[in-house]
């Protein structure tokens, strides 16, 4: 069982430093929480294989949640850009330099 725990902890370290699981901001925070919880569970005696399997699922879900949030944020930002374009297209600059709407 000690070898299995050691292997699981090594896998955790490898996952946490992997480029495929690294990102910035909110994703890092979520991953750190999941890695810490998994490590604590393994050290407390939970089945390492089950913990790692659950961790992998949680990491995928966390990535999807963050990507979904970013997609909504970028969509809203795009809408702001469209609104600004729409307003700027309606403004006509007269020869005096005054903007009429």
TIVEX-129962 format. One record per atom (N, C-alpha, C): residue in one letter; residue number from 1; x, y, z; atom name. Coordinates in nm, 3 decimals, padded with zeros to 5 digits. Atoms other than C-alpha are relative to their C-alpha. Layout:
   resn   resi         x         y         z   name
      A    NUM         X         Y         Z     CA
...
This chain:
   resn   resi         x         y         z   name
      X      1    00.083   -00.119    00.000      N
      X      1    00.000    00.000    00.000     CA
      X      1    00.087    00.126    00.000      C
      X      2   -00.089   -00.116   -00.005      N
      X      2    00.291    00.242    00.073     CA
      X      2    00.052    00.035   -00.139      C
      X      3   -00.047   -00.023    00.136      N
      X      3    00.424    00.200   -00.282     CA
      X      3   -00.110    00.064   -00.083      C
      X      4    00.114   -00.054    00.074      N
      X      4    00.076    00.272   -00.420     CA
      X      4   -00.022    00.148    00.037      C
      X      5    00.015   -00.138   -00.046      N
      X      5    00.054    00.591   -00.210     CA
      X      5    00.112    00.086   -00.059      C
      X      6   -00.113   -00.072    00.056      N
      X      6    00.400    00.699   -00.322     CA
      X      6   -00.019    00.026   -00.149      C
      X      7    00.026   -00.014    00.143      N
      X      7    00.308    00.637   -00.685     CA
      X      7   -00.110    00.103   -00.025      C
      X      8    00.110   -00.094    00.015      N
      X      8   -00.017    00.830   -00.644     CA
      X      8    00.046    00.143    00.027      C
      X      9   -00.051   -00.134   -00.031      N
      X      9    00.161    01.125   -00.483     CA
      X      9    00.092    00.051   -00.110      C
      X     10   -00.085   -00.038    00.113      N
      X     10    00.417    01.126   -00.764     CA
      X     10   -00.085    00.041   -00.120      C
      X     11    00.091   -00.034    00.110      N
      X     11    00.133    01.126   -01.016     CA
      X     11   -00.064    00.136    00.023      C
      X     12    00.056   -00.131   -00.035      N
      X     12   -00.021    01.422   -00.832     CA
      X     12    00.099    00.111   -00.031      C
      X     13   -00.103   -00.101    00.025      N
      X     13    00.305    01.615   -00.848     CA
      X     13    00.018    00.022   -00.150      C
      X     14   -00.018   -00.008    00.145      N
      X     14    00.340    01.535   -01.216     CA
      X     14   -00.118    00.073   -00.065      C
      X     15    00.118   -00.068    00.054      N
      X     15   -00.018    01.645   -01.291     CA
      X     15    00.003    00.149    00.032      C
      X     16    00.003   -00.140   -00.040      N
      X     16    00.020    01.968   -01.097     CA
      X     16    00.102    00.085   -00.073      C
      X     17   -00.103   -00.076    00.071      N
      X     17    00.333    02.067   -01.288     CA
      X     17   -00.010   -00.016   -00.152      C
      X     18    00.015    00.026    00.144      N
      X     18    00.212    01.947   -01.629     CA
      X     18   -00.049    00.124   -00.072      C
      X     19    00.044   -00.112    00.083      N
      X     19    00.173    02.207   -01.904     CA
      X     19   -00.147   -00.014   -00.034      C
      X     20    00.139    00.020    00.040      N
      X     20   -00.160    02.051   -01.998     CA
      X     20   -00.099    00.036    00.109      C
      X     21    00.091   -00.037   -00.108      N
      X     21   -00.304    02.131   -01.655     CA
      X     21    00.034    00.138    00.055      C
      X     22   -00.031   -00.131   -00.051      N
      X     22   -00.147    02.472   -01.612     CA
      X     22   -00.068    00.107   -00.084      C
      X     23    00.065   -00.114    00.063      N
      X     23   -00.318    02.796   -01.694     CA
      X     23    00.018    00.116    00.095      C
      X     24   -00.013   -00.111   -00.092      N
      X     24   -00.360    03.129   -01.530     CA
      X     24   -00.132    00.027    00.067      C
      X     25    00.120   -00.049   -00.065      N
      X     25   -00.606    03.285   -01.295     CA
      X     25   -00.087   -00.106    00.064      C
      X     26    00.097    00.084   -00.069      N
      X     26   -00.920    03.099   -01.194     CA
      X     26    00.027   -00.149   -00.013      C
      X     27   -00.026    00.142    00.017      N
      X     27   -00.817    02.765   -01.339     CA
      X     27    00.108   -00.047    00.095      C
      X     28   -00.106    00.036   -00.095      N
      X     28   -00.497    02.761   -01.132     CA
      X     28   -00.055   -00.014    00.140      C
      X     29    00.058    00.006   -00.135      N
      X     29   -00.696    02.832   -00.817     CA
      X     29   -00.082   -00.127    00.017      C
      X     30    00.080    00.122   -00.008      N
      X     30   -00.941    02.550   -00.891     CA
      X     30    00.088   -00.124    00.004      C
      X     31   -00.089    00.116    00.003      N
      X     31   -00.662    02.307   -00.975     CA
      X     31    00.073   -00.017    00.132      C
      X     32   -00.072    00.007   -00.128      N
      X     32   -00.471    02.393   -00.659     CA
      X     32   -00.088   -00.060    00.109      C
      X     33    00.094    00.056   -00.099      N
      X     33   -00.779    02.318   -00.449     CA
      X     33   -00.016   -00.149   -00.021      C
      X     34    00.019    00.143    00.028      N
      X     34   -00.835    01.983   -00.624     CA
      X     34    00.125   -00.081    00.033      C
      X     35   -00.124    00.072   -00.029      N
      X     35   -00.467    01.882   -00.597     CA
      X     35    00.021   -00.013    00.151      C
      X     36   -00.018    00.002   -00.146      N
      X     36   -00.453    01.974   -00.228     CA
      X     36   -00.095   -00.100    00.065      C
      X     37    00.098    00.093   -00.056      N
      X     37   -00.772    01.784   -00.149     CA
      X     37    00.038   -00.145   -00.032      C
      X     38   -00.040    00.136    00.039      N
      X     38   -00.649    01.478   -00.341     CA
      X     38    00.119   -00.047    00.084      C
      X     39   -00.118    00.037   -00.079      N
      X     39   -00.314    01.482   -00.163     CA
      X     39   -00.040   -00.032    00.145      C
      X     40    00.046    00.022   -00.138      N
      X     40   -00.485    01.514    00.177     CA
      X     40   -00.076   -00.133    00.013      C
      X     41    00.075    00.126   -00.005      N
      X     41   -00.719    01.224    00.096     CA
      X     41    00.092   -00.121   -00.009      C
      X     42   -00.095    00.112    00.014      N
      X     42   -00.433    01.000   -00.014     CA
      X     42    00.077   -00.018    00.129      C
      X     43   -00.075    00.010   -00.127      N
      X     43   -00.234    01.082    00.299     CA
      X     43   -00.088   -00.048    00.115      C
      X     44    00.092    00.046   -00.105      N
      X     44   -00.545    01.011    00.508     CA
      X     44   -00.038   -00.147   -00.016      C
      X     45    00.024    00.142    00.017      N
      X     45   -00.562    00.660    00.364     CA
      X     45   -00.103   -00.039   -00.103      C
      X     46    00.095    00.034    00.106      N
      X     46   -00.816    00.684    00.083     CA
      X     46    00.071   -00.079   -00.110      C
      X     47   -00.055    00.079    00.109      N
      X     47   -00.766    00.450   -00.212     CA
      X     47    00.062    00.094   -00.103      C
      X     48   -00.068   -00.092    00.092      N
      X     48   -00.504    00.628   -00.426     CA
      X     48   -00.052   -00.003   -00.143      C
      X     49    00.051    00.009    00.138      N
      X     49   -00.638    00.498   -00.756     CA
      X     49   -00.134    00.071   -00.013      C
      X     50    00.131   -00.066    00.003      N
      X     50   -00.989    00.616   -00.674     CA
      X     50    00.015    00.151    00.009      C
      X     51   -00.023   -00.144   -00.016      N
      X     51   -00.858    00.956   -00.564     CA
      X     51    00.052    00.061   -00.130      C
      X     52   -00.058   -00.051    00.125      N
      X     52   -00.652    01.002   -00.882     CA
      X     52   -00.106    00.001   -00.111      C
      X     53    00.106    00.005    00.100      N
      X     53   -00.945    00.894   -01.102     CA
      X     53   -00.099    00.114    00.021      C
      X     54    00.092   -00.109   -00.032      N
      X     54   -01.174    01.139   -00.925     CA
      X     54    00.066    00.136   -00.029      C
      X     55   -00.073   -00.124    00.027      N
      X     55   -00.907    01.411   -00.951     CA
      X     55   -00.001    00.031   -00.150      C
      X     56   -00.001   -00.021    00.144      N
      X     56   -00.882    01.361   -01.326     CA
      X     56   -00.135    00.051   -00.049      C
      X     57    00.134   -00.045    00.037      N
      X     57   -01.259    01.400   -01.360     CA
      X     57   -00.023    00.144    00.046      C
      X     58    00.018   -00.135   -00.054      N
      X     58   -01.256    01.710   -01.138     CA
      X     58    00.078    00.104   -00.079      C
      X     59   -00.082   -00.093    00.078      N
      X     59   -00.975    01.870   -01.341     CA
      X     59   -00.068    00.030   -00.133      C
      X     60    00.070   -00.020    00.128      N
      X     60   -01.165    01.817   -01.667     CA
      X     60   -00.122    00.090    00.021      C
      X     61    00.120   -00.081   -00.028      N
      X     61   -01.482    01.964   -01.511     CA
      X     61    00.040    00.144    00.031      C
      X     62   -00.046   -00.134   -00.034      N
      X     62   -01.290    02.262   -01.368     CA
      X     62    00.040    00.077   -00.126      C
      X     63   -00.040   -00.064    00.125      N
      X     63   -01.139    02.336   -01.710     CA
      X     63   -00.122    00.042   -00.081      C
      X     64    00.121   -00.032    00.077      N
      X     64   -01.480    02.321   -01.876     CA
      X     64   -00.075    00.117    00.063      C
      X     65    00.068   -00.109   -00.068      N
      X     65   -01.631    02.550   -01.612     CA
      X     65    00.068    00.134   -00.026      C
      X     66   -00.075   -00.123    00.024      N
      X     66   -01.356    02.808   -01.655     CA
      X     66   -00.014    00.042   -00.146      C
      X     67    00.015   -00.033    00.142      N
      X     67   -01.374    02.786   -02.035     CA
      X     67   -00.139    00.055   -00.030      C
      X     68    00.137   -00.048    00.018      N
      X     68   -01.752    02.833   -02.020     CA
      X     68   -00.012    00.144    00.049      C
      X     69    00.003   -00.136   -00.054      N
      X     69   -01.709    03.142   -01.802     CA
      X     69    00.075    00.097   -00.089      C
      X     70   -00.077   -00.086    00.090      N
      X     70   -01.441    03.283   -02.032     CA
      X     70   -00.074    00.025   -00.131      C
      X     71    00.077   -00.015    00.124      N
      X     71   -01.659    03.220   -02.335     CA
      X     71   -00.110    00.104    00.019      C
      X     72    00.106   -00.098   -00.030      N
      X     72   -01.944    03.417   -02.174     CA
      X     72    00.060    00.139    00.012      C
      X     73   -00.065   -00.130   -00.020      N
      X     73   -01.704    03.696   -02.076     CA
      X     73    00.041    00.059   -00.135      C
      X     74   -00.041   -00.049    00.132      N
      X     74   -01.559    03.723   -02.428     CA
      X     74   -00.121    00.035   -00.086      C
      X     75    00.123   -00.031    00.073      N
      X     75   -01.910    03.714   -02.572     CA
      X     75   -00.055    00.136    00.041      C
      X     76    00.046   -00.130   -00.050      N
      X     76   -02.012    04.005   -02.350     CA
      X     76    00.092    00.112   -00.047      C
      X     77   -00.097   -00.100    00.047      N
      X     77   -01.694    04.191   -02.443     CA
      X     77   -00.023    00.029   -00.148      C
      X     78    00.030   -00.018    00.142      N
      X     78   -01.775    04.136   -02.811     CA
      X     78   -00.125    00.084   -00.021      C
      X     79    00.122   -00.079    00.010      N
      X     79   -02.123    04.277   -02.757     CA
      X     79    00.026    00.147    00.031      C
      X     80   -00.037   -00.138   -00.031      N
      X     80   -01.972    04.589   -02.598     CA
      X     80    00.069    00.063   -00.121      C
      X     81   -00.069   -00.049    00.119      N
      X     81   -01.745    04.626   -02.899     CA
      X     81   -00.097    00.033   -00.112      C
      X     82    00.101   -00.024    00.103      N
      X     82   -02.042    04.595   -03.135     CA
      X     82   -00.081    00.126    00.032      C
      X     83    00.078   -00.118   -00.041      N
      X     83   -02.235    04.857   -02.935     CA
      X     83    00.081    00.127   -00.023      C
      X     84   -00.087   -00.116    00.023      N
      X     84   -01.939    05.097   -02.948     CA
      X     84    00.009    00.030   -00.149      C
      X     85   -00.004   -00.020    00.145      N
      X     85   -01.909    05.045   -03.324     CA
      X     85   -00.130    00.060   -00.051      C
      X     86    00.131   -00.049    00.043      N
      X     86   -02.280    05.103   -03.367     CA
      X     86   -00.016    00.148    00.032      C
      X     87    00.010   -00.139   -00.040      N
      X     87   -02.267    05.430   -03.174     CA
      X     87    00.096    00.086   -00.082      C
      X     88   -00.098   -00.080    00.075      N
      X     88   -01.952    05.550   -03.349     CA
      X     88   -00.040    00.014   -00.147      C
      X     89    00.046   -00.009    00.138      N
      X     89   -02.107    05.473   -03.689     CA
      X     89   -00.113    00.102   -00.016      C
      X     90    00.110   -00.097    00.006      N
      X     90   -02.404    05.696   -03.603     CA
      X     90    00.047    00.143    00.020      C
      X     91   -00.052   -00.135   -00.020      N
      X     91   -02.185    05.990   -03.511     CA
      X     91    00.055    00.053   -00.132      C
      X     92   -00.050   -00.064    00.122      N
      X     92   -02.116    06.225   -03.795     CA
      X     92    00.077    00.124    00.042      C
      X     93   -00.082   -00.115   -00.035      N
      X     93   -01.835    06.469   -03.757     CA
      X     93   -00.021    00.106   -00.108      C
      X     94    00.024   -00.109    00.096      N
      X     94   -01.926    06.799   -03.918     CA
      X     94    00.131    00.074   -00.030      C
      X     95   -00.119   -00.074    00.040      N
      X     95   -01.682    07.035   -04.081     CA
      X     95    00.054    00.086    00.113      C
      X     96   -00.046   -00.083   -00.112      N
      X     96   -01.665    07.239   -03.761     CA
      X     96    00.069   -00.084    00.106      C
      X     97   -00.063    00.089   -00.097      N
      X     97   -01.533    06.936   -03.575     CA
      X     97   -00.094   -00.044    00.110      C
      X     98    00.098    00.037   -00.101      N
      X     98   -01.851    06.900   -03.373     CA
      X     98   -00.064   -00.133   -00.040      C
      X     99    00.063    00.129    00.029      N
      X     99   -01.996    06.549   -03.346     CA
      X     99   -00.149    00.014    00.021      C
      X    100    00.146    00.000   -00.010      N
      X    100   -02.368    06.527   -03.417     CA
      X    100   -00.047   -00.144    00.002      C
      X    101    00.048    00.136   -00.008      N
      X    101   -02.562    06.216   -03.324     CA
      X    101   -00.126   -00.026   -00.068      C
